[in-house]
């Protein structure tokens, strides 16, 4: 199944064996073996979720985004800290995924 939002933004779902055999052919370092994945992102042990308004049901997610320099930004959400950057062609340093990269992954989750 493929979800396509714009011509260059798609999320592909395929069987694990198909993905692994294709990645072996492409000679990339991606893995689906849980023991070989990088460690999970640490969560701030002091994180306390913001208070909820009992009159407003549904998800309640608060995020803070701090510009660092050029296109590099740091975001804090649900006790986690993430970095976001852009490629050099639009003023970034390509040191972290772009906002569109995060959005594309979120569609797959």
Backbone torsions as a table, in degrees:
resi	resn	phi	psi	omega
1	UNK	NA	137.3	179.5
2	UNK	-127.6	129.6	173.0
3	UNK	-101.7	127.2	-179.8
4	UNK	-126.9	118.7	-178.8
5	UNK	-96.4	-43.3	175.5
6	UNK	-138.9	164.6	-174.0
7	UNK	-50.5	-32.7	-176.4
8	UNK	-112.1	23.1	-179.5
9	UNK	-131.5	105.7	179.8
10	UNK	-145.8	152.8	177.3
11	UNK	-120.1	122.3	-178.1
12	UNK	-104.5	131.6	172.7
13	UNK	-111.8	122.6	178.5
14	UNK	-141.1	165.7	178.4
15	UNK	-64.1	150.0	-176.8
16	UNK	-57.2	-45.3	-177.5
17	UNK	-63.7	-38.9	178.5
18	UNK	-63.0	-44.8	-179.3
19	UNK	-63.4	-45.1	-179.1
20	UNK	-64.5	-42.8	-179.3
21	UNK	-66.2	-37.1	178.2
22	UNK	-66.6	-40.9	179.7
23	UNK	-67.0	-35.4	176.6
24	UNK	-61.9	-40.4	178.6
25	UNK	-64.5	-37.8	-179.0
26	UNK	-81.4	-7.5	179.4
27	UNK	56.0	52.2	175.8
28	UNK	-105.4	168.9	-176.7
29	UNK	-97.8	10.4	-179.9
30	UNK	-67.0	144.3	179.8
31	UNK	-135.1	152.7	172.3
32	UNK	-114.7	5.3	177.3
33	UNK	-82.9	116.7	-175.4
34	UNK	-57.2	-31.9	-179.5
35	UNK	-70.0	-20.0	-177.9
36	UNK	-100.6	-3.0	-179.8
37	UNK	-72.5	154.1	175.7
38	UNK	-64.4	160.2	179.8
39	UNK	-61.5	151.8	179.1
40	UNK	-66.6	157.6	178.2
41	UNK	-64.6	130.2	-179.7
42	UNK	-70.2	142.4	176.5
43	UNK	-98.9	139.1	178.9
44	UNK	-62.1	117.5	-178.2
45	UNK	-66.9	-17.5	179.4
46	UNK	-90.8	0.6	-176.0
47	UNK	-64.2	130.4	173.9
48	UNK	-124.9	121.4	-179.2
49	UNK	-59.2	147.6	178.6
50	UNK	-66.2	153.3	-179.8
51	UNK	-64.0	145.7	179.0
52	UNK	-96.7	147.9	172.6
53	UNK	-87.5	114.4	-177.2
54	UNK	-62.8	-16.3	179.2
55	UNK	-83.7	-8.2	-177.5
56	UNK	-121.4	93.7	178.7
57	UNK	-72.4	168.3	177.2
58	UNK	102.9	-178.5	-177.7
59	UNK	-62.0	146.4	177.3
60	UNK	-136.0	98.6	-177.8
61	UNK	-123.2	127.1	179.3
62	UNK	-114.9	132.1	179.3
63	UNK	-127.3	149.3	175.2
64	UNK	-123.0	129.9	179.6
65	UNK	-120.0	129.7	-177.8
66	UNK	-120.4	117.8	174.4
67	UNK	-68.2	134.1	-179.3
68	UNK	-102.1	-64.9	175.4
69	UNK	-161.5	150.0	-176.1
70	UNK	48.4	-121.3	-179.6
71	UNK	-97.6	-2.3	-178.7
72	UNK	-72.8	129.8	178.2
73	UNK	-134.8	154.0	174.6
74	UNK	-118.4	133.8	179.0
75	UNK	-120.6	144.5	176.8
76	UNK	-119.3	123.6	179.8
77	UNK	-149.4	131.2	177.1
78	UNK	50.9	34.2	178.0
79	UNK	87.4	1.5	179.3
80	UNK	-110.9	152.7	175.7
81	UNK	-115.2	128.2	178.7
82	UNK	-125.8	154.5	177.0
83	UNK	-111.6	150.8	179.4
84	UNK	-141.9	137.4	179.7
85	UNK	-146.0	176.4	176.7
86	UNK	-124.2	168.6	178.7
87	UNK	-72.5	164.9	-179.5
88	UNK	-61.8	-28.1	-177.0
89	UNK	-68.3	-16.8	176.6
90	UNK	-122.1	27.0	171.1
91	UNK	96.2	6.7	177.7
92	UNK	-100.2	-172.3	178.3
93	UNK	-119.2	4.6	178.2
94	UNK	58.1	37.3	-177.6
95	UNK	-92.2	-6.0	179.8
96	UNK	-156.7	166.3	177.8
97	UNK	-60.2	152.3	176.8
98	UNK	-79.0	165.0	175.6
99	UNK	-56.6	-40.5	178.9
100	UNK	-66.6	-32.4	175.5
101	UNK	-63.8	-44.7	177.1
102	UNK	-62.8	-41.8	-179.9
103	UNK	-61.9	-42.6	179.7
104	UNK	-62.3	-44.1	177.6
105	UNK	-63.7	-41.0	-179.4
106	UNK	-60.4	-34.9	177.7
107	UNK	-63.7	-33.5	179.4
108	UNK	-76.5	-28.0	179.2
109	UNK	-72.2	NA	NA
